[in-house]
Amino acid sequence: MTLQLAGTPLPVVGRARMYVCGITPYDTTHLGHAATFVWTDVCARVLEASGVHVEVCRNVTDVDDDILRQAAKLGVDYRVLGTEQTYRFEEDMRALRVRTPTFEPRSRDYIEEVIALTRGLLERGAAYEREGNVFFKAARIEPFLADLGMSREEAIELAAQRGGRPEDETKDDPLDVPLWQASPPQDPMEAPEPSWPSPWGPGRPGWHAECSAMAMSLLGSSLDVHGGGEDLKFPHHVYEAAQAEALSGVQPFARAWMHIGMVRYEGQKMAKSVGNLVYVHDLIERWEPEAVRLHLVARSWADPWDFAEDDLQATSARLERIWAAASKPGNDEVATTAALAALETDLDVPVALDIAESAGGQAMRRIGALLGIL
């Protein structure tokens, strides 16, 4: 079988490696998070349907500025906050029938791997050390910016919005990013930041380096599919890929990317900073979890879309029709083959569902299982 993603054929023989950028566990799972994890779960199921062994690595970024700020605000240890929120996230994923990944690494368990990545990039001339920090050189991302059609000025603006600190005068270039961050001076009245020893002094990993190190440690120097929200395309995925390629020399780092379209609510991107979050645990108290899952995937995975809870009424009604169609006898092999072909063509769920629902029986049971709604 050859799955197509974003129009690009992805031939796979025997084994597929998928890395999915997971949560920073400082808050409860919202619908935007869920869209990414449900869609990548569907992708893995479709690959497996052809006999491919799929290894999924979905990380937990539990050492990060966001979780440290939230833990300090709540007056709790960042590890306690991370553990609590990761548990709640996993409960939401179970309810949505997202399968447990093969690997679920946590950043704090991969410090030595980040140090090894950093040391290797220094040896290759792709990084430099300054005042206990080690920075990845922005020159390495220029080909990626060209592919995105993004100017340097646009990149700096986005980096500023997403925690890249282009104003940091410690760096040679505003677009250089930390592989290793030196521990700041500690205020004795505040809880200390987490810190680990390194060849460059005490500190902690940079965000992008965490994912590069975890992905390479568990899946190797190249991935078949890399998933994550569309908002991670830059800077996170650009730096993650550039770091991995600079270290290993293997290109591309990811053969295919799944950048899941943003979920908007009340006209704006669903985000904690905007304050317009719709939480999964609230929705599944009012609606069947399978209806929420169906609502997330009954569209193109790459397109942004607007969520309105009233629309779940129509989705719930369709789910009842799908369940009824699946209960019918019959095995229309032509319909089953056509529906599977739709899923193999950029995960075209709307077409696959229309074919399977019309045929009913085995076709609907097969497609419903792949979509995780049966």
NORDAMO-V451475 format. One record per backbone hydrogen bond with DSSP energy under -0.5 kcal/mol. CO is the residue of the C=O (numbers start at 1). NH is the residue of the N-H. E is the energy in kcal/mol with one decimal. If there is no record, write none. Layout:
BEGIN
co:CO nh:NH e:E
co:CO nh:NH e:E
END
This chain:
BEGIN
co:1 nh:12 e:-0.9
co:3 nh:10 e:-2.8
co:4 nh:346 e:-1.7
co:5 nh:8 e:-2.1
co:7 nh:9 e:-0.5
co:8 nh:5 e:-2.2
co:10 nh:3 e:-0.9
co:12 nh:14 e:-0.6
co:13 nh:15 e:-1.9
co:14 nh:53 e:-2.8
co:16 nh:18 e:-0.5
co:16 nh:55 e:-2.8
co:17 nh:224 e:-2.1
co:17 nh:225 e:-2.0
co:18 nh:57 e:-2.9
co:19 nh:227 e:-3.0
co:20 nh:59 e:-1.2
co:23 nh:25 e:-0.7
co:23 nh:61 e:-2.6
co:24 nh:26 e:-2.4
co:29 nh:280 e:-2.1
co:30 nh:34 e:-2.2
co:31 nh:35 e:-2.1
co:32 nh:36 e:-1.1
co:33 nh:36 e:-0.6
co:33 nh:37 e:-1.7
co:34 nh:38 e:-2.7
co:35 nh:39 e:-2.2
co:36 nh:40 e:-2.2
co:37 nh:41 e:-1.3
co:38 nh:42 e:-2.1
co:39 nh:43 e:-2.3
co:40 nh:44 e:-2.1
co:41 nh:45 e:-2.2
co:42 nh:46 e:-2.5
co:43 nh:47 e:-2.2
co:44 nh:48 e:-2.3
co:45 nh:49 e:-1.6
co:46 nh:50 e:-0.6
co:47 nh:50 e:-1.2
co:47 nh:52 e:-1.4
co:48 nh:51 e:-2.2
co:52 nh:54 e:-0.7
co:53 nh:16 e:-2.6
co:54 nh:56 e:-0.6
co:55 nh:18 e:-3.0
co:55 nh:57 e:-0.5
co:56 nh:58 e:-0.5
co:56 nh:102 e:-0.8
co:56 nh:103 e:-2.4
co:57 nh:20 e:-3.1
co:57 nh:59 e:-0.5
co:60 nh:62 e:-1.5
co:60 nh:107 e:-2.1
co:64 nh:68 e:-2.2
co:65 nh:69 e:-2.6
co:66 nh:70 e:-2.3
co:67 nh:71 e:-2.5
co:68 nh:72 e:-2.2
co:69 nh:73 e:-2.4
co:70 nh:74 e:-2.2
co:71 nh:75 e:-1.3
co:71 nh:76 e:-2.3
co:77 nh:80 e:-0.5
co:77 nh:81 e:-2.2
co:78 nh:82 e:-2.5
co:79 nh:83 e:-2.2
co:80 nh:84 e:-2.4
co:81 nh:85 e:-2.6
co:82 nh:86 e:-2.2
co:83 nh:87 e:-2.0
co:84 nh:88 e:-1.9
co:85 nh:89 e:-2.4
co:86 nh:90 e:-2.5
co:87 nh:91 e:-2.0
co:88 nh:92 e:-2.1
co:89 nh:93 e:-2.4
co:90 nh:94 e:-2.3
co:91 nh:95 e:-2.1
co:92 nh:96 e:-1.9
co:93 nh:98 e:-2.7
co:94 nh:97 e:-1.4
co:97 nh:99 e:-0.6
co:103 nh:58 e:-2.4
co:105 nh:60 e:-2.4
co:106 nh:109 e:-2.0
co:107 nh:110 e:-2.2
co:110 nh:114 e:-1.8
co:111 nh:115 e:-2.4
co:112 nh:116 e:-2.2
co:113 nh:117 e:-2.4
co:114 nh:118 e:-2.7
co:115 nh:119 e:-2.7
co:116 nh:120 e:-2.3
co:117 nh:121 e:-2.2
co:118 nh:122 e:-2.1
co:119 nh:123 e:-2.3
co:120 nh:124 e:-1.5
co:121 nh:126 e:-2.4
co:121 nh:127 e:-0.7
co:122 nh:125 e:-1.4
co:126 nh:137 e:-2.7
co:128 nh:135 e:-2.9
co:130 nh:133 e:-2.4
co:133 nh:130 e:-3.3
co:134 nh:179 e:-3.4
co:134 nh:180 e:-1.6
co:135 nh:128 e:-1.9
co:136 nh:177 e:-1.3
co:137 nh:140 e:-1.5
co:138 nh:141 e:-2.2
co:139 nh:142 e:-1.0
co:141 nh:145 e:-2.2
co:142 nh:146 e:-2.2
co:143 nh:147 e:-2.0
co:144 nh:148 e:-1.8
co:145 nh:149 e:-0.8
co:145 nh:150 e:-2.6
co:146 nh:149 e:-0.7
co:151 nh:155 e:-2.2
co:152 nh:156 e:-2.4
co:153 nh:157 e:-2.1
co:154 nh:158 e:-2.5
co:155 nh:159 e:-2.7
co:156 nh:160 e:-2.1
co:157 nh:161 e:-1.5
co:158 nh:162 e:-1.6
co:159 nh:164 e:-3.6
co:160 nh:163 e:-0.8
co:165 nh:168 e:-1.8
co:168 nh:171 e:-1.2
co:173 nh:176 e:-2.0
co:177 nh:136 e:-3.4
co:179 nh:206 e:-2.2
co:180 nh:134 e:-2.3
co:180 nh:182 e:-0.5
co:181 nh:204 e:-2.0
co:186 nh:188 e:-0.6
co:187 nh:190 e:-2.2
co:196 nh:203 e:-2.0
co:198 nh:201 e:-1.6
co:202 nh:183 e:-2.3
co:203 nh:196 e:-2.8
co:204 nh:181 e:-3.3
co:206 nh:210 e:-1.6
co:207 nh:211 e:-1.2
co:208 nh:212 e:-2.1
co:209 nh:213 e:-2.6
co:210 nh:214 e:-2.5
co:211 nh:215 e:-2.8
co:212 nh:216 e:-2.2
co:213 nh:217 e:-2.2
co:214 nh:218 e:-1.8
co:215 nh:219 e:-2.7
co:215 nh:220 e:-0.5
co:216 nh:220 e:-1.2
co:223 nh:255 e:-2.2
co:224 nh:256 e:-0.6
co:225 nh:19 e:-2.2
co:226 nh:258 e:-3.1
co:227 nh:21 e:-2.2
co:228 nh:260 e:-2.3
co:229 nh:232 e:-2.1
co:230 nh:233 e:-1.5
co:232 nh:237 e:-3.0
co:233 nh:238 e:-0.9
co:235 nh:239 e:-2.4
co:236 nh:240 e:-2.6
co:237 nh:241 e:-2.3
co:238 nh:242 e:-2.5
co:239 nh:243 e:-2.7
co:240 nh:244 e:-1.9
co:241 nh:245 e:-2.7
co:242 nh:246 e:-2.3
co:243 nh:247 e:-1.9
co:244 nh:248 e:-2.7
co:245 nh:249 e:-2.4
co:253 nh:223 e:-3.4
co:256 nh:226 e:-2.1
co:257 nh:259 e:-0.6
co:258 nh:228 e:-1.9
co:258 nh:260 e:-0.9
co:260 nh:230 e:-2.4
co:262 nh:264 e:-0.6
co:262 nh:305 e:-2.2
co:263 nh:270 e:-2.8
co:264 nh:307 e:-3.2
co:265 nh:268 e:-1.3
co:268 nh:265 e:-3.3
co:269 nh:271 e:-0.6
co:271 nh:274 e:-0.6
co:271 nh:275 e:-1.7
co:271 nh:276 e:-1.2
co:277 nh:279 e:-0.5
co:278 nh:31 e:-2.3
co:279 nh:283 e:-1.8
co:280 nh:284 e:-2.5
co:282 nh:285 e:-0.9
co:282 nh:286 e:-0.6
co:283 nh:286 e:-1.4
co:283 nh:287 e:-2.1
co:288 nh:291 e:-0.8
co:288 nh:292 e:-1.7
co:289 nh:293 e:-2.5
co:290 nh:294 e:-2.6
co:291 nh:295 e:-2.4
co:292 nh:296 e:-1.6
co:293 nh:297 e:-1.6
co:294 nh:298 e:-1.6
co:297 nh:299 e:-1.9
co:300 nh:303 e:-0.5
co:301 nh:261 e:-2.6
co:305 nh:264 e:-3.4
co:305 nh:307 e:-0.5
co:307 nh:266 e:-0.5
co:308 nh:311 e:-1.9
co:309 nh:312 e:-1.8
co:310 nh:313 e:-1.5
co:310 nh:314 e:-0.5
co:311 nh:315 e:-1.6
co:312 nh:316 e:-2.7
co:313 nh:317 e:-1.9
co:314 nh:318 e:-2.1
co:315 nh:319 e:-2.4
co:316 nh:320 e:-1.8
co:317 nh:321 e:-1.6
co:318 nh:322 e:-2.7
co:319 nh:323 e:-2.6
co:320 nh:324 e:-2.1
co:321 nh:325 e:-2.7
co:322 nh:326 e:-2.4
co:323 nh:327 e:-1.1
co:325 nh:328 e:-1.1
co:325 nh:361 e:-2.5
co:330 nh:362 e:-2.5
co:331 nh:333 e:-1.3
co:332 nh:336 e:-2.4
co:333 nh:337 e:-2.6
co:334 nh:338 e:-2.2
co:335 nh:339 e:-2.7
co:336 nh:340 e:-2.5
co:337 nh:341 e:-2.2
co:338 nh:342 e:-1.7
co:339 nh:343 e:-1.8
co:340 nh:344 e:-2.1
co:341 nh:345 e:-0.7
co:342 nh:345 e:-0.6
co:342 nh:348 e:-2.1
co:343 nh:347 e:-1.5
co:344 nh:4 e:-2.7
co:344 nh:346 e:-1.1
co:347 nh:349 e:-2.0
co:348 nh:352 e:-2.1
co:349 nh:353 e:-3.0
co:350 nh:354 e:-2.1
co:351 nh:355 e:-2.3
co:352 nh:356 e:-2.5
co:353 nh:357 e:-3.1
co:354 nh:358 e:-1.8
co:355 nh:359 e:-2.0
co:356 nh:360 e:-3.1
co:360 nh:363 e:-1.0
co:360 nh:364 e:-0.6
co:361 nh:365 e:-2.3
co:362 nh:366 e:-2.8
co:363 nh:367 e:-2.2
co:364 nh:368 e:-2.7
co:365 nh:369 e:-1.8
co:366 nh:370 e:-1.8
co:367 nh:371 e:-2.0
co:368 nh:372 e:-0.5
co:368 nh:373 e:-2.5
co:368 nh:374 e:-1.0
co:369 nh:372 e:-0.8
END
